[in-house]
Amino acid sequence: MRLLKQKTILFFITQCFLHTAFAQAPFANFDSYVQAAMIDWQIPGMSVAIVKDGKIVYTKGYGIRNIIFPNEKVDENTIFAIGSNTKAFTATALALLQQERKLGLDDKIRKYFPTFEMEDKYAAQEMTVRDLLTHRIGIATWNGDFTHWGSKYTKEELIQKMRYLPTASSLRTRFGYCNIAYMLAGEVIPKATKGDTWEMFLQEHFFEPLQMSRTCTSTNQLPSYDNVAMPHTLYRNNLVKLPWRNIDNLAACGSINSTAIDMSHWLIMQMDSGHYAGKTVVPQLVLTNTHIPQFAIPAFPYNNPTYSSTHFAAYGLGWFLNDYQGKMLIHHAGAVDGMVSQTAFMPEKRIGLVILTNSDSHNFSNALMYQILDAYLGSPAKDWNKAALMEKKQEAEENEPIESKKNLSNKPSLPIDAYTGYYLHPHYGQMTIRLQNKQLIVTPSAHPGTTGKLLAWNGDDMMCEWSDLMWDKSLFHFSIQDDKVKFFDMMTRPDLLDPMMYLFEKME
């Protein structure tokens, strides 16, 4: 992976502003505000679209698609991953099928998957399609994504593996943002339609009538398009380009790729009672049902230190919901390897926005959303980006650097070859540790092509440096009993991928 000097990247970010297709900026210094923030967060490229009263009033591309080729500039038709903004498409598809009486959102999952199991037997028996769409199935936020994300497992295999995910709460008692739940919900579509895949259904019912001609559901389709952004991340404080990661095995939770222009069509339809270009795409009642709060999310009811005008939060069907400045705000963020997106709209004000970026190392999309909304609402001026940067700084100061726990004078308990062998986790599968040129090498079976190097760290704690830049590094804690390794536990990128602790037992 090629690293570029930060000064070079920042130069291209500030220089590569493209033409504005619609020039009604939300506030006077909008360009300079975006430009400064892209430098603050080292965002290579961004595409923005704003819709008002059923029309696109502003679109613009900023920066570059690829730091390796700085002449490849972003515009309003550049394709980015939209990540979890995919969920609203999935939920709307299922709500539409309910209206067509092909399924019910309160149908039990076992109606479509009779052998479905979970650790919580009651949850497996009673879980409904609606439960999947509202993140209330009892799995903690992001748990299991290390196993699911970009792995070799098929959708069918992942559904079978859900029985090995630990339960964090009882069914319908706690919000836990769950990507695999949306994958399973998407797989109800071919069962209910007796043939249409999730991908086919979205193409026919949404992409085509909404004239989303530069939108697709898989990275495998990207080579047939031009003007495609590349993912980027900050890897140990250096901006690096990443390959696109294929997540077709989780498709319904986050695999759509689109443009600011195409996504603006989706937002116009959301605020125009399900109509686009004079035609009904989704019946109004179906669309409204996706905007109704389904499950409460804990939030400050008053004296909110960050969002003073927000008093409740909930999840609808594929959308986050909260009040803002006395109006309903319907929104969602999306993140995949190297890309972050944001969509939002206020039906009462008929304003909506989409923000697409080709970096995952920032909180600017959320800040820009509120900055734009404040401008249209006439709210008192607040620098949301400054607040986001301050929050990032505070978090860095509060989190103890992992390096502080490094102690090379504390040696491992056993000879190095004692740590080799096969290790098994019931949900993930197998990891192999072998000795190669006096170096312990980790091979995770679910992610072919990825390896890790185990480095001395602190006694029987070893640091694994992964070949996958998004995984970065993981601390392996080896448990020793009777002079033998019994297991190790680890987690990978709890800040971005999966906060679940995985315990891999050594196989005799």
Order of alpha helices (4+ residues) and beta strands (2+ residues): alpha-beta-alpha-beta-beta-beta-alpha-alpha-alpha-alpha-alpha-alpha-alpha-alpha-beta-beta-alpha-beta-alpha-beta-beta-alpha-beta-beta-beta-beta-beta-beta-alpha-alpha-beta-beta-beta-beta-beta-beta-beta-beta
